[in-house]
Amino acid sequence: MKLFKKLGRMEKSDLIVNIIVTILAICSLLPLFWLVTNSFKPSAEIYKMPPDILPKSLYLDNYKELFSNQPALRWTFNSFLVSFVTTGLSVILSAAAAYAFAKLKFKGKNIIFAIFIASLMIPKETFIVPLFKIIVAFDWVDTYQALIVPNLATCFGVFMLKSFFETIPDSIRESAKLDGANEFTIFFKLMLPIAKPGIGALFILNFVTFWNDYMWQLLMARSKGMNTLTVGVAGLMQEISPNMGLKVAGAAIAAMPMIVIFVLFQKYFTKGITAGAVKE
């Protein structure tokens, strides 16, 4: 009833915009709905034309086969480990660099930051070969450090958090310095909690990026046990197998964690994306 009263108080143009946005949101969720429902169908039912919207029964054999005949549990562990560690470390490094560019004064700051911004225009594919040679020289191929370390520095994260730190008044930092706090204390105990929305937004963006990273993980993970879920599921897709249900179940498992992460952190994501646009 509250929803209908709220809709009744809206201007006609706002009501139309809200209806269009709602329809687009539902349409954007349809592929995910189709993926999840098909993962609970046997292969013959997936190929059926016209297709059934919902499965006739809750068919769990696709998931049983995925976790019993394939190392999907190990792939899932690898994906969570690599994504969380890489995201956590990259956010801390980005926040520290962004704080330095936004609040500290040092020689050549603007030139260095301009180089940071310019590097955003270089496609990742252009430095995969030299990066691969460095990893081979370190003898890191097929190890977790090969999957994690090269992704720790993200220029986009520095750029995004710098804008956020610039919105924090300098008077807060100066007051803390008058109370005897050093830069590390100001950064970790004062600035990071204030920048929590921006950090939360960057955490989601980085987690999704590293979870979906395919090319680099495919190059570095040589053994099946070191595969991440993305690479493992892509391998299932390339196998000549009639069991489409198994492949769809793998794709559904690969998609679910990103949705859970977004739902858990959507409050910070929304605040972080909008806060940087408001200047005092």
C-alpha positions, 0 to 999 in steps of 0.5 A: 500500500505504501508503494502505491501511495508513493507512486500516486504522489509522483509526477507523471514524468517521474512515474514513467521513468521509474516504470522504464527503469524497473522494466530494464532492471527486470530484463537485465536479470533475465539471463541470470534467471535463465542460467540458474533455472537451467542449471537445475534441469537435465541436458535434454530438458535444456535443449527442449523447444519451446523451453520450459521457464521453470524446471519440472523438478529440482534436478541436482545431478549437474551440481553433484557431477560438477563437484564429484567428477571435476575439481570444482571445489578447488577451482572455487577455493582458488578463485576466492583466494586470488580474488580476495587477496588481490582485491584487499592488497590492491585497495590498500595500495591504491588508497595509500597512493591516492592519499599521497597524491591528494593530501601530501606535497612532494616534488613532481607530484603532478607529473607522476600523477599525469603518468598514472592517468596516461597509463590508463590508456594503455591496453593490458594486452600490450604488456602481457608478454613482458610481464609473462617473461618476468614471471617466468624469470622469477619461476612463479608460473603455476603459483598463487603469487603469479596470479596475485602480484601482477594485479596489485597495482591498479591506476584506476583505483588510485584515480578513483580514491584520489578524487574521494580523498580530495573531498575530505577537508584539509582541516581534519588532517591539520587538526590531527597533526596538531594533536600529535598524530603522524601521517600513518596514524592519520591515514589508517585511523582517520582517513580510511574510515572516512573514505569507507564508501569509496573503498567499498565501491573500489572493492566491488569493482576490483573483486569483479575484475579479478574474479572475471580475469581470464587471460592472465589466469589462463596463462599462469595456471598450468595445472588443473589444480591451480585453475580458477573457477573462470578458467575451469568452467571455460575448459568445461565449455570447450570439452566435447561433451553432451552434458550441457547441464554440467556446463550451465551449473559451472557457469551459475557457480561462477556467477553467484559470488559476484552477485552476493558481493554486490548485494552485501556491499551495494550500500558502499558502492552507491555512496562511493560512486556518488560521493566523489562527484560532490565537492565542498 
